[in-house]
Amino acid sequence: MQGHDLSEKERFRPAARHMIMLEVQKQCFVGFKGERFCFYLSDEGYRNAKHSEQEGESRIKSLAAVVSGKLYPNKKPRQLKR
């Protein structure tokens, strides 16, 4: 995995609000198809990542909120078993 390390200093920046792990779907400015990256992003950076996902350039594999350097993973709602 490339990009920011989980213990990287970017995690503690005041503007860092989101941590994403993404996979490149087609070659773009981030990298080549199949490569995976981890990034700590501001709100604007996260909007750009979501736009890139909508364009089909990348796919966000996981997401966590960042508050004062601590990670709070977003959990998918549990599906009820029937």
N, C-alpha and C positions, 0 to 999 in steps of 0.2 A: 504494500500500500504506500502511496506517495502522498505528498501534501504535508499538512501539519501533524506532528506527533501528538499523542494524547496528553503528554506532559509539557507540551510546547508553551512558550511564553505568550503566544497569541491568545491562549485560553484565558489569560488573566487581564487582557486589555479591557478597559471600561466599555468599549463599543461592541465587544464580542457578546452576542446574544443568542447565537445559534451554532450548533456543531452538526455538520452533515457528513455523511459518507456517501459518495456517489460513484456510479459506474458510467464511463463514457460509452454512449451508444453508437455514435458516429464521429469521425475525426472532426475536431473543432479546436478552438483556441486553448482549451484545457489540456487535451491530450489525444491519444489514439484509442480506437475502439477496444473495449475490454479492460482498459486501465481503471484502477480504483484509487480514489483520493479521499482524504479527510481534510475538512476545512473548518475553521472557526470564523464565523461571519457576522457582520453587522446586519441590521434590518435591511439595509439597501442591498448588501451582498446576497442575502437570502432571497430577496425578490428577484435578483438577477439569476440565481440558481434555479428558482421556480420557473422563470421564463425560459431558461435553457432546457429545462425538463419538458415544458410544453412544446418547445420547438423540436423535440426528439433528439437533441444533442446528448443529453445525459439522463440518468435515472437516479433519483435519491433513494438510497438503500436504507438508511436510518437517519434519525433526526433526534437531537436532544437540545433542550434549552440550557443556556449557560448563564449562571448567576454567580457573580464574584468568584469565578473560576471553578465552581462546582457544576457538574453535569446532572441534568434531570431528564432522563430519556422519555420521549413521548411513547406512550403505550397504546397499542391498538385496542379498541373495545373488544371485550371477550364475547364470543359468539355463544348463544345459548344452545345447549345440546337438547335435541328433541328425541 
